[in-house]
Amino acid sequence: SADFITAIYNPKSEGRYWQLYRLIEIFLQERDPQTPVGFVRQAGREEQEVTITTLTDFDPEQVDMFTVILIGNSQTYQFENKMITPRGYYGEIKIAAKETGIGQDIMIRSFRTIEKELKNQDIPLDKKWALLHAIHTTADFDMENVLRVDDNAVSTLYEKLSSGAVRTIITDVTMVASGIRKGALQRMGLEVKCYLQDEKTVALATEKGITRTQAGIRIAVSEHPDALFVFGNAPTALMELCDLIRKGKATPAGIIAAPVGFVHVQESKHMVKPFTSIPKLIVEGRKGGSNLAATLTNAILCYNDAINLKPGRDV
């Protein structure tokens, strides 16, 4: 994965007969099949033999314990029966770092690694883009099982936000708001609002005997009924939104439902599913969190980069 040239010494013995076959399998997962491979038997002796082949044509039966094997990297090429590897980092990394910055370059390569390890490769780009963000943030491949994305939800919400049809994103807690990339918000002219610390929220929560997150959603709906609503912590806030939708007081452009925990969490996610006309991204079960809710929002904000698998524009 790191694109090192690799040397294998004393590669085979009577008891070690299968390991080279496995080594080639592993390298072929990351390297071009035409990558040069050279091996030297009895190096420095009269009976020295030098062979240059490729990764796909390499035959482990041609080597023994007196052989040294060299596997080239992505820059290595064959010239006049020699393997040559230019010095320096390979071109893709240099170009990527120059054009995208180190942070984004790392994120791009991370996404490519994640994509290779997905169990289900045959999923729509719309859902895959959200899934890659979720796994990148959590390092949890169970996201393949628990992340539910409505058909075309990511592309639909991107279109609404990028076109100016929706200008506001409401979050249940400040941690979610903090994780949404400021560069993307500025680029698209969007505003993120969280009413958790608002004086009106505190007063309403005290008056009605409800949680502050519930009160915050009530006030948010009264001011921005058609916003994109994002939940990463408070199931009671998500339940409050569902109640307001049923009463006709809220018409969200979309919902990201990722509250985390053990009390009312799963119920709140089930409550939002019947609203089939609203694009939704739901983290099923107990899993979720502010970081996950924020990264799913970020996936929507940069969906136009999905086709090139180039995340992190606003990192």
ZIZIKA-V88388 format. One record per residue. RES is the residue in three letters. SS is DSSP state (H for helix, E for strand, L for the rest). NEAR is the number of other ideal C-beta (glycine too) atoms within 12 Angstrom. D_FIRST is the distance of its C-alpha to the first C-alpha in whole Angstrom. Layout:
res:RES ss:SS near:NEAR d_first:D_FIRST
res:RES ss:SS near:NEAR d_first:D_FIRST
This chain:
res:SER ss:L near:17 d_first:0
res:ALA ss:L near:14 d_first:4
res:ASP ss:L near:24 d_first:5
res:PHE ss:L near:19 d_first:8
res:ILE ss:L near:26 d_first:11
res:THR ss:E near:28 d_first:12
res:ALA ss:E near:20 d_first:15
res:ILE ss:E near:26 d_first:17
res:TYR ss:L near:16 d_first:20
res:ASN ss:L near:17 d_first:23
res:PRO ss:L near:33 d_first:21
res:LYS ss:L near:27 d_first:24
res:SER ss:L near:15 d_first:27
res:GLU ss:L near:8 d_first:30
res:GLY ss:L near:8 d_first:28
res:ARG ss:L near:18 d_first:25
res:TYR ss:L near:16 d_first:25
res:TRP ss:L near:16 d_first:22
res:GLN ss:H near:19 d_first:19
res:LEU ss:H near:30 d_first:18
res:TYR ss:H near:19 d_first:18
res:ARG ss:H near:15 d_first:16
res:LEU ss:H near:25 d_first:13
res:ILE ss:H near:31 d_first:14
res:GLU ss:H near:18 d_first:13
res:ILE ss:H near:16 d_first:10
res:PHE ss:H near:30 d_first:9
res:LEU ss:H near:21 d_first:11
res:GLN ss:L near:16 d_first:9
res:GLU ss:L near:24 d_first:6
res:ARG ss:L near:30 d_first:8
res:ASP ss:L near:22 d_first:12
res:PRO ss:L near:18 d_first:14
res:GLN ss:L near:19 d_first:16
res:THR ss:L near:32 d_first:14
res:PRO ss:E near:34 d_first:16
res:VAL ss:E near:42 d_first:17
res:GLY ss:E near:35 d_first:20
res:PHE ss:E near:35 d_first:22
res:VAL ss:E near:28 d_first:25
res:ARG ss:E near:23 d_first:27
res:GLN ss:L near:17 d_first:30
res:ALA ss:L near:20 d_first:29
res:GLY ss:L near:12 d_first:32
res:ARG ss:L near:10 d_first:34
res:GLU ss:L near:8 d_first:37
res:GLU ss:L near:12 d_first:35
res:GLN ss:L near:15 d_first:32
res:GLU ss:E near:20 d_first:30
res:VAL ss:E near:22 d_first:27
res:THR ss:E near:24 d_first:25
res:ILE ss:E near:29 d_first:22
res:THR ss:E near:27 d_first:21
res:THR ss:E near:25 d_first:18
res:LEU ss:L near:33 d_first:15
res:THR ss:L near:18 d_first:17
res:ASP ss:L near:18 d_first:21
res:PHE ss:L near:34 d_first:20
res:ASP ss:L near:19 d_first:22
res:PRO ss:H near:26 d_first:22
res:GLU ss:H near:15 d_first:26
res:GLN ss:H near:22 d_first:26
res:VAL ss:L near:34 d_first:25
res:ASP ss:L near:22 d_first:27
res:MET ss:L near:19 d_first:27
res:PHE ss:L near:21 d_first:28
res:THR ss:E near:32 d_first:25
res:VAL ss:E near:27 d_first:22
res:ILE ss:E near:39 d_first:19
res:LEU ss:E near:33 d_first:16
res:ILE ss:E near:36 d_first:13
res:GLY ss:L near:35 d_first:13
res:ASN ss:L near:33 d_first:10
res:SER ss:L near:26 d_first:11
res:GLN ss:L near:24 d_first:14
res:THR ss:L near:30 d_first:15
res:TYR ss:E near:21 d_first:18
res:GLN ss:E near:20 d_first:21
res:PHE ss:E near:13 d_first:25
res:GLU ss:L near:8 d_first:28
res:ASN ss:L near:12 d_first:26
res:LYS ss:E near:16 d_first:24
res:MET ss:E near:29 d_first:20
res:ILE ss:E near:19 d_first:20
res:THR ss:L near:25 d_first:17
res:PRO ss:L near:17 d_first:18
res:ARG ss:L near:10 d_first:18
res:GLY ss:L near:11 d_first:17
res:TYR ss:L near:21 d_first:14
res:TYR ss:L near:23 d_first:13
res:GLY ss:H near:16 d_first:15
res:GLU ss:H near:19 d_first:14
res:ILE ss:H near:22 d_first:13
res:LYS ss:H near:16 d_first:16
res:ILE ss:H near:13 d_first:18
res:ALA ss:H near:24 d_first:16
res:ALA ss:H near:19 d_first:17
res:LYS ss:H near:14 d_first:21
res:GLU ss:H near:17 d_first:21
res:THR ss:H near:25 d_first:20
res:GLY ss:L near:17 d_first:20
res:ILE ss:H near:18 d_first:17
res:GLY ss:H near:19 d_first:18
res:GLN ss:H near:25 d_first:18
res:ASP ss:H near:26 d_first:14
res:ILE ss:H near:20 d_first:13
res:MET ss:H near:31 d_first:14
res:ILE ss:H near:31 d_first:13
res:ARG ss:H near:28 d_first:10
res:SER ss:H near:25 d_first:11
res:PHE ss:H near:33 d_first:13
res:ARG ss:H near:23 d_first:11
res:THR ss:H near:22 d_first:9
res:ILE ss:H near:30 d_first:12
res:GLU ss:H near:27 d_first:14
res:LYS ss:H near:18 d_first:12
res:GLU ss:H near:21 d_first:13
res:LEU ss:L near:23 d_first:16
res:LYS ss:L near:16 d_first:19
res:ASN ss:L near:16 d_first:21
res:GLN ss:L near:14 d_first:20
res:ASP ss:L near:9 d_first:23
res:ILE ss:L near:21 d_first:24
res:PRO ss:L near:19 d_first:26
res:LEU ss:H near:25 d_first:24
res:ASP ss:H near:27 d_first:27
res:LYS ss:H near:32 d_first:26
res:LYS ss:H near:31 d_first:22
res:TRP ss:H near:41 d_first:22
res:ALA ss:H near:47 d_first:24
res:LEU ss:H near:41 d_first:22
res:LEU ss:H near:43 d_first:18
res:HIS ss:H near:44 d_first:20
res:ALA ss:H near:46 d_first:22
res:ILE ss:H near:34 d_first:19
res:HIS ss:H near:34 d_first:17
res:THR ss:H near:35 d_first:20
res:THR ss:H near:29 d_first:21
res:ALA ss:L near:16 d_first:18
res:ASP ss:L near:23 d_first:20
res:PHE ss:L near:22 d_first:19
res:ASP ss:L near:19 d_first:23
res:MET ss:H near:40 d_first:23
res:GLU ss:H near:27 d_first:23
res:ASN ss:H near:18 d_first:26
res:VAL ss:H near:27 d_first:28
res:LEU ss:E near:43 d_first:27
res:ARG ss:E near:31 d_first:30
res:VAL ss:E near:40 d_first:30
res:ASP ss:L near:28 d_first:34
res:ASP ss:L near:16 d_first:33
res:ASN ss:L near:23 d_first:33
res:ALA ss:H near:37 d_first:33
res:VAL ss:H near:43 d_first:30
res:SER ss:H near:28 d_first:31
res:THR ss:H near:27 d_first:35
res:LEU ss:H near:42 d_first:35
res:TYR ss:H near:35 d_first:33
res:GLU ss:H near:23 d_first:36
res:LYS ss:H near:30 d_first:38
res:LEU ss:H near:38 d_first:37
res:SER ss:H near:24 d_first:36
res:SER ss:H near:15 d_first:39
res:GLY ss:L near:13 d_first:41
res:ALA ss:L near:20 d_first:43
res:VAL ss:L near:31 d_first:41
res:ARG ss:L near:22 d_first:41
res:THR ss:E near:32 d_first:41
res:ILE ss:E near:43 d_first:38
res:ILE ss:E near:49 d_first:40
res:THR ss:E near:44 d_first:38
res:ASP ss:L near:48 d_first:39
res:VAL ss:L near:38 d_first:38
res:THR ss:H near:27 d_first:37
res:MET ss:H near:27 d_first:34
res:VAL ss:H near:41 d_first:33
res:ALA ss:H near:33 d_first:34
res:SER ss:H near:21 d_first:33
res:GLY ss:H near:34 d_first:29
res:ILE ss:L near:39 d_first:30
res:ARG ss:L near:31 d_first:29
res:LYS ss:H near:19 d_first:32
res:GLY ss:H near:19 d_first:30
res:ALA ss:H near:32 d_first:30
res:LEU ss:H near:29 d_first:34
res:GLN ss:H near:14 d_first:35
res:ARG ss:H near:17 d_first:34
res:MET ss:H near:35 d_first:35
res:GLY ss:L near:18 d_first:38
res:LEU ss:L near:37 d_first:38
res:GLU ss:E near:23 d_first:39
res:VAL ss:E near:38 d_first:38
res:LYS ss:E near:31 d_first:41
res:CYS ss:L near:39 d_first:41
res:TYR ss:L near:38 d_first:45
res:LEU ss:L near:34 d_first:44
res:GLN ss:L near:19 d_first:46
res:ASP ss:L near:24 d_first:49
res:GLU ss:H near:15 d_first:52
res:LYS ss:H near:21 d_first:53
res:THR ss:H near:33 d_first:50
res:VAL ss:H near:20 d_first:52
res:ALA ss:H near:17 d_first:55
res:LEU ss:H near:26 d_first:55
res:ALA ss:H near:28 d_first:53
res:THR ss:H near:14 d_first:56
res:GLU ss:H near:14 d_first:58
res:LYS ss:H near:17 d_first:57
res:GLY ss:L near:10 d_first:55
res:ILE ss:L near:24 d_first:52
res:THR ss:L near:28 d_first:48
res:ARG ss:H near:33 d_first:48
res:THR ss:H near:41 d_first:45
res:GLN ss:H near:34 d_first:47
res:ALA ss:H near:32 d_first:49
res:GLY ss:H near:43 d_first:47
res:ILE ss:H near:49 d_first:46
res:ARG ss:H near:36 d_first:49
res:ILE ss:H near:34 d_first:50
res:ALA ss:H near:41 d_first:47
res:VAL ss:H near:31 d_first:48
res:SER ss:H near:20 d_first:51
res:GLU ss:H near:21 d_first:50
res:HIS ss:L near:32 d_first:47
res:PRO ss:L near:25 d_first:47
res:ASP ss:L near:25 d_first:45
res:ALA ss:L near:37 d_first:42
res:LEU ss:E near:48 d_first:38
res:PHE ss:E near:51 d_first:39
res:VAL ss:E near:56 d_first:36
res:PHE ss:E near:56 d_first:36
res:GLY ss:L near:43 d_first:33
res:ASN ss:L near:38 d_first:36
res:ALA ss:L near:43 d_first:39
res:PRO ss:H near:36 d_first:40
res:THR ss:H near:31 d_first:44
res:ALA ss:H near:47 d_first:43
res:LEU ss:H near:50 d_first:42
res:MET ss:H near:32 d_first:45
res:GLU ss:H near:41 d_first:47
res:LEU ss:H near:45 d_first:45
res:CYS ss:H near:34 d_first:46
res:ASP ss:H near:23 d_first:49
res:LEU ss:H near:30 d_first:50
res:ILE ss:H near:28 d_first:48
res:ARG ss:H near:17 d_first:51
res:LYS ss:L near:14 d_first:54
res:GLY ss:L near:10 d_first:53
res:LYS ss:L near:22 d_first:52
res:ALA ss:L near:33 d_first:48
res:THR ss:L near:23 d_first:47
res:PRO ss:L near:37 d_first:43
res:ALA ss:L near:34 d_first:41
res:GLY ss:E near:43 d_first:38
res:ILE ss:E near:50 d_first:37
res:ILE ss:E near:54 d_first:34
res:ALA ss:E near:51 d_first:35
res:ALA ss:L near:53 d_first:32
res:PRO ss:L near:46 d_first:35
res:VAL ss:L near:34 d_first:34
res:GLY ss:L near:25 d_first:36
res:PHE ss:L near:14 d_first:39
res:VAL ss:L near:15 d_first:42
res:HIS ss:L near:26 d_first:42
res:VAL ss:H near:32 d_first:39
res:GLN ss:H near:26 d_first:38
res:GLU ss:H near:21 d_first:42
res:SER ss:H near:39 d_first:41
res:LYS ss:H near:35 d_first:38
res:HIS ss:H near:21 d_first:41
res:MET ss:H near:29 d_first:43
res:VAL ss:H near:41 d_first:41
res:LYS ss:H near:21 d_first:40
res:PRO ss:L near:15 d_first:44
res:PHE ss:L near:28 d_first:43
res:THR ss:L near:13 d_first:42
res:SER ss:L near:15 d_first:43
res:ILE ss:L near:31 d_first:41
res:PRO ss:E near:36 d_first:37
res:LYS ss:E near:43 d_first:35
res:LEU ss:E near:48 d_first:32
res:ILE ss:E near:41 d_first:32
res:VAL ss:E near:48 d_first:30
res:GLU ss:L near:28 d_first:32
res:GLY ss:L near:25 d_first:34
res:ARG ss:L near:21 d_first:34
res:LYS ss:L near:30 d_first:30
res:GLY ss:L near:45 d_first:30
res:GLY ss:L near:32 d_first:30
res:SER ss:H near:34 d_first:31
res:ASN ss:H near:30 d_first:27
res:LEU ss:H near:41 d_first:27
res:ALA ss:H near:51 d_first:30
res:ALA ss:H near:40 d_first:29
res:THR ss:H near:44 d_first:25
res:LEU ss:H near:52 d_first:27
res:THR ss:H near:47 d_first:29
res:ASN ss:H near:46 d_first:27
res:ALA ss:H near:48 d_first:25
res:ILE ss:H near:46 d_first:29
res:LEU ss:H near:44 d_first:29
res:CYS ss:L near:39 d_first:26
res:TYR ss:H near:39 d_first:26
res:ASN ss:H near:23 d_first:27
res:ASP ss:H near:30 d_first:23
res:ALA ss:H near:29 d_first:22
res:ILE ss:H near:15 d_first:23
res:ASN ss:H near:19 d_first:20
res:LEU ss:L near:25 d_first:18
res:LYS ss:L near:25 d_first:18
res:PRO ss:L near:41 d_first:19
res:GLY ss:L near:33 d_first:20
res:ARG ss:L near:27 d_first:23
res:ASP ss:L near:26 d_first:25
res:VAL ss:L near:24 d_first:23
